[in-house]
Amino acid sequence: MDFTLIIIALVLILVLVLFGVQVLTLKWVKRRSMAEIRGRYGENDIILQSLAANFFGQTSEGYSQIRGNGALVLTKNELWFRMAMPAKELSIPIRNITDTEIRKSHLKKTKMRPLFYVEFTTPEGPDSAAWLVEDPRDWCKEIERLKGS
């Protein structure tokens, strides 16, 4: 009986430590993302931003990509993403975006929440990407507004 209580206590401690590490990692990602955004854009350039957007991958890179958190920024000229770990940067000019929509999954990955999905053209051909952000509908509306102007 005492051994069972010790095991339960150790499991609870491990869960709390893992939760703490996750919280600290997200805070680190947000601080790093904010510094990167400040260095790249002026305050008046940013239309929308997410400091902890969860990237679901780029279609052209296939199904085996690692999902990761980072900064997603929308300006009048581009949709820009910088993933914290592993390091990845994606810049999509607004003029190259062909469609936006809300999806439930991307590249066979889901979190059971709506995703912000973007189709765009590259010199290699059509491509797409998706992110889990706070309000994906706002991102779609703003891009459509920018494309209309």
C-alpha positions as CSV (number, residue, x, y, z in Angstrom):
1,M,0.0,0.0,0.0
2,D,2.8,2.4,0.8
3,F,4.5,1.5,-2.4
4,T,1.4,2.4,-4.4
5,L,1.2,5.8,-2.7
6,I,4.8,6.5,-3.6
7,I,4.2,5.6,-7.2
8,I,1.1,7.8,-7.4
9,A,3.0,10.7,-5.8
10,L,5.9,10.3,-8.3
11,V,3.6,10.2,-11.2
12,L,1.8,13.4,-10.0
13,I,5.2,15.1,-9.5
14,L,6.3,14.1,-13.0
15,V,3.0,15.4,-14.5
16,L,3.4,18.7,-12.7
17,V,7.1,19.0,-13.8
18,L,6.1,18.3,-17.5
19,F,3.3,20.8,-17.3
20,G,5.7,23.4,-15.9
21,V,8.2,22.8,-18.7
22,Q,5.5,23.2,-21.3
23,V,4.4,26.5,-19.8
24,L,7.9,27.8,-19.6
25,T,8.6,26.7,-23.2
26,L,5.5,28.5,-24.5
27,K,6.5,31.7,-22.6
28,W,10.0,31.4,-24.1
29,V,8.5,31.0,-27.6
30,K,6.3,34.0,-27.1
31,R,9.2,36.2,-25.9
32,R,11.4,35.1,-28.7
33,S,8.6,35.6,-31.2
34,M,7.9,39.2,-30.0
35,A,11.6,40.1,-30.3
36,E,11.7,38.7,-33.8
37,I,8.5,40.6,-34.8
38,R,9.8,43.9,-33.3
39,G,13.0,43.6,-35.3
40,R,11.3,42.8,-38.5
41,Y,8.2,45.1,-38.5
42,G,7.1,48.5,-37.4
43,E,4.1,48.6,-35.0
44,N,1.9,50.2,-37.6
45,D,2.8,47.5,-40.2
46,I,1.1,44.6,-38.3
47,I,-2.6,43.9,-39.0
48,L,-2.8,40.6,-37.1
49,Q,-0.3,38.6,-35.1
50,S,-0.1,35.4,-33.1
51,L,2.9,34.8,-30.9
52,A,2.2,31.1,-30.5
53,A,0.6,29.9,-33.8
54,N,0.8,26.1,-34.1
55,F,2.0,25.3,-37.6
56,F,0.5,22.2,-39.2
57,G,2.9,22.1,-42.2
58,Q,3.4,23.1,-45.8
59,T,1.8,20.8,-48.3
60,S,4.8,20.7,-50.6
61,E,6.9,19.3,-47.8
62,G,4.7,16.2,-47.2
63,Y,3.1,14.4,-44.3
64,S,6.2,13.8,-42.2
65,Q,6.8,17.4,-41.1
66,I,7.0,18.2,-37.4
67,R,4.3,20.5,-36.1
68,G,5.6,23.5,-34.1
69,N,4.8,26.8,-32.5
70,G,6.0,30.2,-33.6
71,A,5.1,33.8,-34.7
72,L,2.5,34.4,-37.4
73,V,2.2,37.9,-38.7
74,L,-0.1,39.5,-41.3
75,T,0.9,42.8,-42.9
76,K,-0.5,44.5,-45.9
77,N,2.2,42.9,-48.0
78,E,2.9,39.4,-46.6
79,L,1.9,36.6,-44.3
80,W,5.0,35.7,-42.4
81,F,5.7,32.7,-40.1
82,R,8.8,31.9,-38.0
83,M,8.7,28.5,-36.2
84,A,10.7,28.4,-33.0
85,M,11.8,24.8,-33.0
86,P,12.8,23.4,-35.4
87,A,13.8,26.7,-37.0
88,K,11.6,27.4,-40.1
89,E,10.6,30.6,-41.8
90,L,7.8,31.0,-44.4
91,S,7.0,34.3,-46.1
92,I,4.0,34.4,-48.4
93,P,3.4,37.6,-50.4
94,I,-0.3,38.6,-50.2
95,R,-0.4,38.8,-54.0
96,N,0.5,35.1,-54.1
97,I,-2.4,34.0,-51.8
98,T,-5.1,32.4,-54.0
99,D,-7.5,31.2,-51.3
100,T,-8.1,31.0,-47.5
101,E,-10.5,28.9,-45.6
102,I,-11.2,27.2,-42.3
103,R,-10.3,23.5,-42.1
104,K,-10.5,20.8,-39.5
105,S,-7.3,19.2,-40.4
106,H,-4.2,19.6,-42.6
107,L,-1.8,16.9,-43.8
108,K,-3.7,14.3,-41.7
109,K,-3.1,16.3,-38.5
110,T,-5.8,17.8,-36.3
111,K,-6.4,19.3,-32.9
112,M,-10.2,19.1,-33.3
113,R,-10.3,22.9,-33.6
114,P,-10.6,25.1,-36.7
115,L,-7.4,25.8,-38.6
116,F,-6.5,28.8,-40.7
117,Y,-5.6,27.4,-44.1
118,V,-4.0,29.3,-46.9
119,E,-3.4,28.3,-50.6
120,F,-0.7,30.2,-52.4
121,T,1.5,30.1,-55.5
122,T,5.3,29.7,-55.5
123,P,7.8,29.6,-58.3
124,E,7.6,25.8,-58.0
125,G,3.8,25.8,-58.3
126,P,0.8,25.8,-56.0
127,D,1.2,25.1,-52.3
128,S,-0.7,25.5,-49.0
129,A,-0.2,25.7,-45.3
130,A,-2.3,25.7,-42.1
131,W,-2.1,27.1,-38.6
132,L,-4.0,26.8,-35.3
133,V,-4.6,30.4,-34.2
134,E,-7.0,32.1,-31.8
135,D,-9.5,33.2,-34.4
136,P,-8.9,31.7,-37.8
137,R,-11.9,33.5,-39.3
138,D,-10.3,36.9,-38.6
139,W,-7.2,35.9,-40.5
140,C,-9.3,34.8,-43.5
141,K,-11.3,38.0,-43.5
142,E,-8.3,40.2,-43.3
143,I,-6.5,38.5,-46.2
144,E,-9.6,38.7,-48.3
145,R,-9.9,42.4,-47.4
146,L,-6.3,43.0,-48.4
147,K,-6.7,41.1,-51.7
148,G,-9.7,43.2,-52.5
149,S,-7.9,46.5,-52.1
